[in-house]
Amino acid sequence: MNWHRHLELVPHYLANLVLVLLAVGALRRVAGDPGTPVELAAVVAVVLAYPSVVRRLGVAPSAWEDPGE
């Protein structure tokens, strides 16, 4: 197991978590209590969009580029 590879991903996991919390918080502030299915949809949207946005910004970790190692 390559610990440096895993440590490189920690900031991205934390950023993803913060973005999910912000998205759900904003959704609750705007829509009140939208319900679990709507919140789940927001979480899925953020989690699925994150890698594409990070790659487009050019800050993707090298662990995402070479999965074979």
A tleap script that builds the chain and sets N, CA, C and O, in Angstrom:
source leaprc.protein.ff14SB
mol = sequence {
  NMET ASN TRP HIE ARG HIE LEU GLU LEU VAL
  PRO HIE TYR LEU ALA ASN LEU VAL LEU VAL
  LEU LEU ALA VAL GLY ALA LEU ARG ARG VAL
  ALA GLY ASP PRO GLY THR PRO VAL GLU LEU
  ALA ALA VAL VAL ALA VAL VAL LEU ALA TYR
  PRO SER VAL VAL ARG ARG LEU GLY VAL ALA
  PRO SER ALA TRP GLU ASP PRO GLY CGLU
}
set mol.1.N position { 0.845 -1.179 0.000 }
set mol.1.CA position { 0.000 0.000 0.000 }
set mol.1.C position { 0.889 1.241 0.000 }
set mol.1.O position { 1.811 1.358 0.808 }
set mol.2.N position { 0.609 2.139 -0.890 }
set mol.2.CA position { 1.392 3.359 -1.026 }
set mol.2.C position { 0.737 4.474 -0.205 }
set mol.2.O position { -0.279 5.039 -0.611 }
set mol.3.N position { 1.329 4.784 0.955 }
set mol.3.CA position { 0.736 5.766 1.864 }
set mol.3.C position { 0.780 7.175 1.287 }
set mol.3.O position { -0.125 7.973 1.536 }
set mol.4.N position { 1.815 7.490 0.521 }
set mol.4.CA position { 1.896 8.824 -0.076 }
set mol.4.C position { 0.741 9.055 -1.043 }
set mol.4.O position { 0.204 10.159 -1.137 }
set mol.5.N position { 0.373 8.013 -1.749 }
set mol.5.CA position { -0.747 8.105 -2.685 }
set mol.5.C position { -2.053 8.381 -1.938 }
set mol.5.O position { -2.864 9.200 -2.372 }
set mol.6.N position { -2.249 7.692 -0.815 }
set mol.6.CA position { -3.462 7.901 -0.024 }
set mol.6.C position { -3.459 9.273 0.646 }
set mol.6.O position { -4.496 9.933 0.722 }
set mol.7.N position { -2.304 9.698 1.126 }
set mol.7.CA position { -2.223 11.010 1.765 }
set mol.7.C position { -2.491 12.138 0.773 }
set mol.7.O position { -3.011 13.189 1.150 }
set mol.8.N position { -2.143 11.925 -0.478 }
set mol.8.CA position { -2.399 12.927 -1.508 }
set mol.8.C position { -3.904 13.121 -1.727 }
set mol.8.O position { -4.336 14.196 -2.143 }
set mol.9.N position { -4.693 12.095 -1.450 }
set mol.9.CA position { -6.138 12.166 -1.670 }
set mol.9.C position { -6.902 12.781 -0.496 }
set mol.9.O position { -8.048 13.200 -0.664 }
set mol.10.N position { -6.291 12.843 0.682 }
set mol.10.CA position { -6.985 13.340 1.874 }
set mol.10.C position { -7.553 14.746 1.671 }
set mol.10.O position { -8.717 14.964 2.006 }
set mol.11.N position { -6.796 15.707 1.141 }
set mol.11.CA position { -7.391 17.042 0.945 }
set mol.11.C position { -8.604 17.028 0.013 }
set mol.11.O position { -9.525 17.829 0.179 }
set mol.12.N position { -8.606 16.129 -0.955 }
set mol.12.CA position { -9.737 16.059 -1.877 }
set mol.12.C position { -10.964 15.453 -1.196 }
set mol.12.O position { -12.088 15.887 -1.446 }
set mol.13.N position { -10.755 14.455 -0.338 }
set mol.13.CA position { -11.873 13.909 0.431 }
set mol.13.C position { -12.453 14.978 1.355 }
set mol.13.O position { -13.672 15.099 1.480 }
set mol.14.N position { -11.588 15.745 1.998 }
set mol.14.CA position { -12.066 16.801 2.891 }
set mol.14.C position { -12.790 17.901 2.116 }
set mol.14.O position { -13.832 18.385 2.558 }
set mol.15.N position { -12.250 18.295 0.977 }
set mol.15.CA position { -12.909 19.316 0.159 }
set mol.15.C position { -14.274 18.837 -0.320 }
set mol.15.O position { -15.241 19.599 -0.334 }
set mol.16.N position { -14.343 17.576 -0.710 }
set mol.16.CA position { -15.611 17.001 -1.156 }
set mol.16.C position { -16.625 17.014 -0.017 }
set mol.16.O position { -17.790 17.355 -0.225 }
set mol.17.N position { -16.189 16.645 1.179 }
set mol.17.CA position { -17.077 16.650 2.341 }
set mol.17.C position { -17.577 18.058 2.639 }
set mol.17.O position { -18.765 18.253 2.894 }
set mol.18.N position { -16.683 19.035 2.610 }
set mol.18.CA position { -17.078 20.420 2.875 }
set mol.18.C position { -18.066 20.912 1.820 }
set mol.18.O position { -19.047 21.576 2.154 }
set mol.19.N position { -17.816 20.596 0.559 }
set mol.19.CA position { -18.740 21.010 -0.503 }
set mol.19.C position { -20.115 20.371 -0.345 }
set mol.19.O position { -21.133 21.019 -0.588 }
set mol.20.N position { -20.148 19.108 0.059 }
set mol.20.CA position { -21.432 18.435 0.291 }
set mol.20.C position { -22.172 19.116 1.434 }
set mol.20.O position { -23.369 19.383 1.327 }
set mol.21.N position { -21.469 19.399 2.528 }
set mol.21.CA position { -22.117 20.060 3.664 }
set mol.21.C position { -22.622 21.451 3.289 }
set mol.21.O position { -23.708 21.852 3.706 }
set mol.22.N position { -21.837 22.185 2.505 }
set mol.22.CA position { -22.277 23.508 2.058 }
set mol.22.C position { -23.490 23.416 1.136 }
set mol.22.O position { -24.412 24.225 1.240 }
set mol.23.N position { -23.492 22.444 0.242 }
set mol.23.CA position { -24.613 22.290 -0.685 }
set mol.23.C position { -25.896 21.934 0.056 }
set mol.23.O position { -26.953 22.500 -0.223 }
set mol.24.N position { -25.808 21.006 0.993 }
set mol.24.CA position { -27.000 20.616 1.751 }
set mol.24.C position { -27.449 21.769 2.646 }
set mol.24.O position { -28.648 22.011 2.789 }
set mol.25.N position { -26.503 22.475 3.245 }
set mol.25.CA position { -26.850 23.635 4.069 }
set mol.25.C position { -27.532 24.725 3.261 }
set mol.25.O position { -28.522 25.303 3.709 }
set mol.26.N position { -27.011 25.010 2.072 }
set mol.26.CA position { -27.625 26.024 1.210 }
set mol.26.C position { -29.011 25.582 0.755 }
set mol.26.O position { -29.940 26.386 0.695 }
set mol.27.N position { -29.138 24.308 0.440 }
set mol.27.CA position { -30.436 23.779 0.023 }
set mol.27.C position { -31.460 23.918 1.141 }
set mol.27.O position { -32.605 24.303 0.900 }
set mol.28.N position { -31.047 23.604 2.360 }
set mol.28.CA position { -31.963 23.736 3.501 }
set mol.28.C position { -32.314 25.193 3.773 }
set mol.28.O position { -33.443 25.502 4.154 }
set mol.29.N position { -31.352 26.086 3.577 }
set mol.29.CA position { -31.618 27.507 3.820 }
set mol.29.C position { -32.608 28.056 2.789 }
set mol.29.O position { -33.475 28.864 3.122 }
set mol.30.N position { -32.473 27.615 1.542 }
set mol.30.CA position { -33.330 28.122 0.467 }
set mol.30.C position { -34.694 27.443 0.471 }
set mol.30.O position { -35.718 28.108 0.319 }
set mol.31.N position { -34.715 26.121 0.645 }
set mol.31.CA position { -35.956 25.362 0.482 }
set mol.31.C position { -36.577 24.894 1.792 }
set mol.31.O position { -37.585 24.188 1.774 }
set mol.32.N position { -36.000 25.271 2.920 }
set mol.32.CA position { -36.535 24.780 4.189 }
set mol.32.C position { -36.110 23.346 4.412 }
set mol.32.O position { -34.917 23.053 4.491 }
set mol.33.N position { -37.080 22.449 4.514 }
set mol.33.CA position { -36.777 21.021 4.668 }
set mol.33.C position { -37.212 20.308 3.392 }
set mol.33.O position { -38.368 19.900 3.277 }
set mol.34.N position { -36.297 20.154 2.429 }
set mol.34.CA position { -36.682 19.596 1.133 }
set mol.34.C position { -36.926 18.095 1.150 }
set mol.34.O position { -37.505 17.554 0.209 }
set mol.35.N position { -36.498 17.425 2.191 }
set mol.35.CA position { -36.681 15.981 2.263 }
set mol.35.C position { -35.407 15.237 1.900 }
set mol.35.O position { -34.525 15.760 1.219 }
set mol.36.N position { -35.342 14.022 2.366 }
set mol.36.CA position { -34.150 13.202 2.176 }
set mol.36.C position { -33.836 12.916 0.711 }
set mol.36.O position { -32.669 13.008 0.330 }
set mol.37.N position { -34.811 12.574 -0.132 }
set mol.37.CA position { -34.463 12.298 -1.538 }
set mol.37.C position { -33.828 13.490 -2.255 }
set mol.37.O position { -32.918 13.309 -3.064 }
set mol.38.N position { -34.293 14.689 -1.971 }
set mol.38.CA position { -33.733 15.883 -2.605 }
set mol.38.C position { -32.325 16.141 -2.083 }
set mol.38.O position { -31.428 16.481 -2.855 }
set mol.39.N position { -32.126 15.980 -0.777 }
set mol.39.CA position { -30.790 16.153 -0.207 }
set mol.39.C position { -29.830 15.106 -0.755 }
set mol.39.O position { -28.674 15.411 -1.048 }
set mol.40.N position { -30.304 13.881 -0.892 }
set mol.40.CA position { -29.471 12.816 -1.447 }
set mol.40.C position { -29.090 13.133 -2.892 }
set mol.40.O position { -27.957 12.886 -3.305 }
set mol.41.N position { -30.020 13.673 -3.649 }
set mol.41.CA position { -29.724 14.056 -5.032 }
set mol.41.C position { -28.659 15.151 -5.076 }
set mol.41.O position { -27.785 15.133 -5.943 }
set mol.42.N position { -28.729 16.099 -4.149 }
set mol.42.CA position { -27.720 17.160 -4.093 }
set mol.42.C position { -26.352 16.587 -3.749 }
set mol.42.O position { -25.344 16.987 -4.331 }
set mol.43.N position { -26.314 15.653 -2.808 }
set mol.43.CA position { -25.050 15.012 -2.421 }
set mol.43.C position { -24.456 14.256 -3.605 }
set mol.43.O position { -23.263 14.378 -3.884 }
set mol.44.N position { -25.274 13.485 -4.292 }
set mol.44.CA position { -24.796 12.712 -5.444 }
set mol.44.C position { -24.287 13.653 -6.536 }
set mol.44.O position { -23.260 13.381 -7.157 }
set mol.45.N position { -24.991 14.745 -6.770 }
set mol.45.CA position { -24.567 15.699 -7.799 }
set mol.45.C position { -23.203 16.302 -7.466 }
set mol.45.O position { -22.344 16.412 -8.341 }
set mol.46.N position { -23.000 16.688 -6.217 }
set mol.46.CA position { -21.716 17.275 -5.816 }
set mol.46.C position { -20.599 16.250 -5.926 }
set mol.46.O position { -19.528 16.545 -6.456 }
set mol.47.N position { -20.849 15.048 -5.426 }
set mol.47.CA position { -19.810 14.008 -5.426 }
set mol.47.C position { -19.437 13.604 -6.850 }
set mol.47.O position { -18.263 13.364 -7.131 }
set mol.48.N position { -20.402 13.525 -7.742 }
set mol.48.CA position { -20.103 13.135 -9.121 }
set mol.48.C position { -19.466 14.271 -9.918 }
set mol.48.O position { -18.672 14.019 -10.825 }
set mol.49.N position { -19.801 15.505 -9.594 }
set mol.49.CA position { -19.239 16.640 -10.325 }
set mol.49.C position { -17.831 16.993 -9.857 }
set mol.49.O position { -17.056 17.570 -10.621 }
set mol.50.N position { -17.492 16.660 -8.631 }
set mol.50.CA position { -16.206 17.067 -8.055 }
set mol.50.C position { -14.994 16.653 -8.898 }
set mol.50.O position { -14.169 17.513 -9.204 }
set mol.51.N position { -14.846 15.389 -9.286 }
set mol.51.CA position { -13.646 15.017 -10.058 }
set mol.51.C position { -13.511 15.777 -11.381 }
set mol.51.O position { -12.405 16.157 -11.766 }
set mol.52.N position { -14.612 15.995 -12.065 }
set mol.52.CA position { -14.552 16.726 -13.336 }
set mol.52.C position { -14.117 18.172 -13.124 }
set mol.52.O position { -13.306 18.699 -13.885 }
set mol.53.N position { -14.653 18.802 -12.100 }
set mol.53.CA position { -14.299 20.195 -11.813 }
set mol.53.C position { -12.828 20.296 -11.417 }
set mol.53.O position { -12.122 21.199 -11.865 }
set mol.54.N position { -12.372 19.376 -10.586 }
set mol.54.CA position { -10.978 19.401 -10.131 }
set mol.54.C position { -10.023 19.171 -11.299 }
set mol.54.O position { -8.983 19.824 -11.389 }
set mol.55.N position { -10.367 18.258 -12.181 }
set mol.55.CA position { -9.521 18.021 -13.362 }
set mol.55.C position { -9.494 19.246 -14.270 }
set mol.55.O position { -8.443 19.609 -14.797 }
set mol.56.N position { -10.647 19.880 -14.450 }
set mol.56.CA position { -10.721 21.064 -15.315 }
set mol.56.C position { -9.912 22.224 -14.727 }
set mol.56.O position { -9.330 23.018 -15.467 }
set mol.57.N position { -9.879 22.318 -13.401 }
set mol.57.CA position { -9.094 23.366 -12.745 }
set mol.57.C position { -7.599 23.047 -12.735 }
set mol.57.O position { -6.776 23.918 -12.452 }
set mol.58.N position { -7.253 21.801 -13.045 }
set mol.58.CA position { -5.852 21.413 -13.104 }
set mol.58.C position { -5.225 21.073 -11.772 }
set mol.58.O position { -4.001 21.107 -11.642 }
set mol.59.N position { -6.035 20.744 -10.778 }
set mol.59.CA position { -5.497 20.411 -9.455 }
set mol.59.C position { -5.806 18.969 -9.058 }
set mol.59.O position { -5.826 18.636 -7.873 }
set mol.60.N position { -6.044 18.126 -10.041 }
set mol.60.CA position { -6.337 16.716 -9.756 }
set mol.60.C position { -5.088 16.032 -9.211 }
set mol.60.O position { -3.979 16.312 -9.666 }
set mol.61.N position { -5.260 15.142 -8.245 }
set mol.61.CA position { -4.103 14.423 -7.706 }
set mol.61.C position { -3.560 13.432 -8.728 }
set mol.61.O position { -4.294 12.937 -9.584 }
set mol.62.N position { -2.281 13.155 -8.627 }
set mol.62.CA position { -1.673 12.214 -9.571 }
set mol.62.C position { -2.224 10.806 -9.379 }
set mol.62.O position { -2.142 9.989 -10.296 }
set mol.63.N position { -2.776 10.509 -8.226 }
set mol.63.CA position { -3.368 9.185 -7.979 }
set mol.63.C position { -4.547 8.927 -8.910 }
set mol.63.O position { -4.861 7.772 -9.199 }
set mol.64.N position { -5.203 9.982 -9.381 }
set mol.64.CA position { -6.321 9.812 -10.303 }
set mol.64.C position { -5.839 9.582 -11.722 }
set mol.64.O position { -6.570 9.032 -12.547 }
set mol.65.N position { -4.624 9.994 -12.013 }
set mol.65.CA position { -4.102 9.893 -13.372 }
set mol.65.C position { -3.566 8.504 -13.697 }
set mol.65.O position { -3.698 8.044 -14.831 }
set mol.66.N position { -2.968 7.834 -12.726 }
set mol.66.CA position { -2.353 6.532 -12.968 }
set mol.66.C position { -2.881 5.520 -11.953 }
set mol.66.O position { -2.222 5.273 -10.943 }
set mol.67.N position { -4.059 4.924 -12.196 }
set mol.67.CA position { -4.654 4.006 -11.219 }
set mol.67.C position { -3.929 2.669 -11.109 }
set mol.67.O position { -4.224 1.896 -10.197 }
set mol.68.N position { -2.999 2.372 -12.001 }
set mol.68.CA position { -2.331 1.076 -11.992 }
set mol.68.C position { -1.277 0.914 -10.924 }
set mol.68.O position { -0.881 -0.214 -10.627 }
set mol.69.N position { -0.807 2.000 -10.333 }
set mol.69.CA position { 0.261 1.882 -9.341 }
set mol.69.C position { -0.269 1.618 -7.974 }
set mol.69.O position { 0.505 1.493 -7.025 }
savepdb mol mol.pdb
quit
